[in-house]
Amino acid sequence: MDNIVKNKLFLVAGAGGLLGSKLVPALLSQNAKVIAADINLNEMTERLKKTNTDINNPNLIFSELDITNEKSVKNLFSQFQQLDGAVNTTYPRNKSYGQHFFNVTLESFNENLSLHLGSAFLFTQQCALYFENTKRPFSLVNISSIYGIIAPKFNIYNNTTMTMPVEYAAIKSAIQHLNKYVVSYVNDSRFRINCVSPGGIFDHQPEPFLQAYKEQTHGAGMLQVDEIIGSILFLLSEQAKYITGQNIVIDDGFSL
């Protein structure tokens, strides 16, 4: 299914991140046009260079975006008239994010929900408003997680300092229902929102964790970022024309 997004214009929020920096070149390779947006343009550009993105590609536009700032998000959408879709790969969090459950303060929990879930709401709302104003077919893909649908398997974190943050579970499960709420509210076949829920993505985690995680899968273990991309491209494309409010799980059986 090559070129399934050819000549379409997509906004990638968080284009300087682990997933976004791989999604941008994948879209470009499919002859799509891409607005790569992130909070720090220099860091985003450097990260994209490391994923062998041609930053001089005429189909690539760079834009600054603070997804936690309402004015910044609204301003970005106001600049473009021909958007066909968007992907939100951002992951905003505070400095105390990732504490073990009993160490999480209410203030920190609330702040992380505000940053991550709040910005997901804002971005989704503005995608919907963009569609209402343009009436152009629009596909939004939000990123959830297997931990938005199942309880954590805490034993895989034994022998590490890691845990599965409670904020993450609350946020990622809420994003899935937020998608359903918004597409139901808009109620138009031309406006779609779907989720991709990856299992663990390899990012140089400790070896005991990697091995314990792998034993819960059918053999693949932690996924490479590239293995998430195909589902996103599919959901953005006309091949998924009437797929909406759905969640694609990519985890090699971890959640079974």
Secondary structure, 3 states (H helix, E strand, C coil): CCCCCCCCEEEEECCCCCCHHHHHHHHHHCCCEEEEEECCHHHHHHHHHHCCCCCCCCCEEEEECCCCCHHHHHHHHHCCCCCCEEEECCCCCCCCCCCCHHHCCHHHHHHHHHHHHHHHHHHHHHHHHHHHHHCCCEEEEEECCHHHCCCCCHHHHCCCCCCCCHHHHHHHHHHHHHHHHHHHHHCCCCEEEEEEEECCECCCCCHHHHHHHHCCCCCCCCECCHHHHHHHHHHHCHHHCCCCCCEEEECCCCCC
